[in-house]
Structure formats: structure tokens, C-alpha cells
């Protein structure tokens, strides 16, 4: 299938895909360049505050918790840059990791924001399964799904908002299921949800690349699949990963 670009050239589907990936790589390089120094400065500021509190002999539990949250968030942002930049570069070696550890690491990043908006998290059937793959990339994907669910629940002002994370362990496959009670999505949105640059958010709140990149990484890096379907009161995302 041919497509005419903004420059008037006729490209086939593969060339269009390569053009999009090259554009995203350039974007990630720019983000990495712009974010590195501010992230480093934020960590330095946190260190200065921490040292000053120690000098003044101030031991405030809330302040300590918030400083730790800042450190976790800046670390997450830095790792996000590395993980998604790595997708476009040389392939990192696989690592053995516990799936429950990765889920809890992802929750460490998003839990303060969920609690601030009174969104509850339920973990169901969190069996101990070890995979040999790319733990940081999987963590980023889980964070993308949790943040998307959070945004829907907040924007729709859902009463008793909740997100569930469930594991379904089969002989050769592991299913990670992330659901919310945000009311689901229309058929037209569902048909486009994994397309690049498609987003239902305001342009200042999202690029439309999170789900596209997540599915692409699951398919190409993990040899798995990602799909979505509506449930009675919301939506579920299913990540299927081979265990071999």
C-alpha cells in the first residue's frame, strides 16, 4: 500500500514505518539532551535540602518521604530516557527477573499520584514467575498503562476509582492484565488505540506514542502481544509474554 508524505513522495508501508521510527529516534535524542541536566540539578537540590535538614537536626517523616519520592521520580525519568533510547539502538542483553518485582517497581513510581487522587490498586494472583527478557522496558510499559488508567479515572471523575493488576500463569505464557473501572472506550477509539500519534488527550498532555511503542516493544523485543477489550465497567489491557 502506498502513501503520499507531506513532501509529496510516494512511500510504501515499510518506508513509512521507517520514517516514523527515525522521527521518534530523533525526538528521543532531543528529549535526552534537554532533560539530562535539569534532572541532575533536581537531584543536587534534593541532596542540598537533605544535608541542610541533617545540619539543623530536623527529622520530619513527611519531608523525608517527599524527598525520596522526588529521587524516585527523577530516577524513573532518567531510566525512561535510557530504556526507550535503547529500543532504537543496539539490543541490550536479556536478564532474568521476577515479574512481581517489576510490578512493585512500577507501582513505586505511580503509587503516590494514585493515592493523591484516591485511586485504589488491587493485586490479584501475584504468582512468582521468573522471565528472561528486558525488565526495565517491561516496567516502563506497565507504568504507561497505569498512568493512562489514572488519567481516565481522574478525567471522568469516577466514584470509587480502582485499578487491578492480575497475573495469569500458563505453561508456556504469562498474561499481565491491567484493568480500570473508567467506563471503557468507544469502538472507534479502540480501533486506533495502538496507532502512532493517536491520543484522546489534549496535545499538551500526551503524544500518542506510549501505547504504540509499548505494543511494538512487547511484540518485537519480547515476542509477545498486547491487546485491549472493554469489560462491564471499564477496560482491560492484556500483555501476553512467552516464558521460554
N, C-alpha and C positions, 0 to 999 in steps of 0.2 A: 504494500500500500504506500502511495506517495503522498508527501505533504509539502506545501509551499511555506517556506520560512519567511520571516519578516524582511529578509534580504532578497527574496524573490527566487532563491534557488530551490530546485526540486530535490527532496531527500527521501530515501526510503525509511522504513520504520527503524532499522538498526542505526542509521546515521542520525536520526532524530534523537534516539536514546543516547548515543554517544555525545551528541551536542549538549543534551541536558546534564549528563554526568560531568562533562567538562565544565559547564557553567556552575554546577554545585561544588566542584572541587575548588574552583576559583573563589567562590563565595566562602567556603570553609577556610581557605588560606587567609582571606581578608579578615574574617572573624577572629581567627587565631592571632593574627598580627595585632588587631585592635584590642583584644581582651587580655593578652598576657600581662602587660604592665599594670593595668588597673587591678587585676586580681592579685598580683604580687603586692601592690600598695595596700590593698584591703587587709591582706594577711599581716603586713607590717604594722598597720594601725591597730589591729586586734592585739598583736604582741605588745605594743606600747601600752595599751589600756590594761592588759593583763598584768604587766610589770608594775604599773602605777598603783593598781589595786593592791598588789602584794606589798609595795612600799608603804602604803597607807594602812596596811593591816585590815583591809576590808574583805570580808569573806561573805559575799552575798550570793545565795544559791541561784536566784533568778538571773543575776548578771552573769554568773559563770555559765549557766545553761545557754543563755543567748549568745555569748561569745563562742561557745562550742558549736552552736547552730550556724553561726557565720562561717566558722572554719570549715564545717562540713559542706556548706553550700558552695563556698569558693573552690573547695577540692573537687566537688561534683562538677562544677562548671569547667574546671581545667581538664578533668578526665573526659568530659563530653567532647571537648575540642580534640583531644588525642584519639579518642575512640572513633569518632566519625571521620577525622582526617585519615586515620589508619585504614578505613574502608577503601579509600581511593589510592592508597599506596601499596607497599609490599605487604603480603599477608603475614600477620603475626602467627607465631606457633600456638597450637591448641594447648589448653590447660585443663587439668582435672579440677572440678569444683562441685560443691554441694548446691543443689538448686534452692534449698531453703535458706542457705546463707546469702545467696544473691537476692532473694526476695526480701529478706530482712535488711540488706544493704540498701536496696531501693526504697524501702519504707523509711529508713533513717533520713533520707533526703526529703521525702514529701510529707511525712507524718506531722511536723509542726504546722504546716499550712492546712492540712486536713483538720487537725484539732482546732485550729483557729476558726474554722468555718463549721464546726460541729458535725463533721462528716466522720462516720464510724467505719472502721475497717474490720472485716471478718476474714480469718484464715481458715480454710476448710481442707481437711485431709492433707496436711502438710507432711507428706511422707519424705523420708530421707532418700534422695536419689542423687547419684553422682554422675555427672556428664563430662565428656571430654570435648571441649569446644572453646568458646570465646566468652568468658564470664562478664567482662566489662561491657561488651556490646549488648549482651542479654539484659544486663542491669539497666542500661540506658533505654532499651525498648520497653521494659516494664515501667520505668519512670514516665516515659511518653504516654503510655496507656493510662496510668494512674492520674497524671496531670490532666489529660483530656477528659477523663471521667469527672474529676474535681471541677473543671471549668463548666461542664454541662450542668452538674448538680447546683453550682452556685448561680449560673445564669438563669436557670429555671426555678430557682428558689424552692427546691424540693424539700418537703417536710420529711423529717427523719431520713435524711440522705445517708446512703451507705454504699460501700464498695466491697465486693467479695473477691478473694483470690483463692482459687481451688486448684488442686493438682489431681490429675487422673493418670495413674501409673499403669501402663500396659507392658506387655512382654518386651516389645521392641520400640515402643514410643512413649513419650511423656507429653501430656497435654497440660498446658498452663491456661487457666480460664479466668479472665478478669471481667467482672460484671458490675453494673451500676443500676440504680433504680431511678434513672433520669428521664424515663418516658420513651426511650427508644429513638429511632430515626426513620425518616421517610424513605420510601423505596428509591427515589431519585438520588438522595444523599448517599444511601448505602451503595448504590451502583458506582459512585465516584469516589468513595472514601479513601481508596488506596491510590488514586491518581496524583501525580506530582502537581504541586501548587494549588490543589483543591483544598479549600478551608471554608468552614461556616462562620469563622470568627472574623472580627474586624481586622483589617490589614495590619493594624498596629499590635495585634495580639497573637498573630500566627502567620507562618509562611506557607503552610500546607505541605511541608516536606516530612514532618515527623512520621506519619503513618506510612507514607510511600517508602521512605528509607527503611523503616522498621520491617516492613514486609519483604523488601528487597534483600536486606541483610539476613533475615530468617531463611529465605529461600536459597540465596547464593552462598552464604557463609556457613549456615547450619544444615542445609539440605532438608529443611522443614517447610512448614507452611503457616500462613496466618489467614484467618477468616473472621467474619463478623456476622452476627444474627440478632434480631430482636427477640426479647423474652417478654413475659407478661407485663412487667412494669419498667423495663429498661432495655439494655443492650449488653451483649457478651462478646468479647474478643477471645478467640481461641488460637493459641500458639501450639503447634504440633512439632515436636523435636524428636529426631531419631536418637536412640540410646547407644547405637553401635559406634 
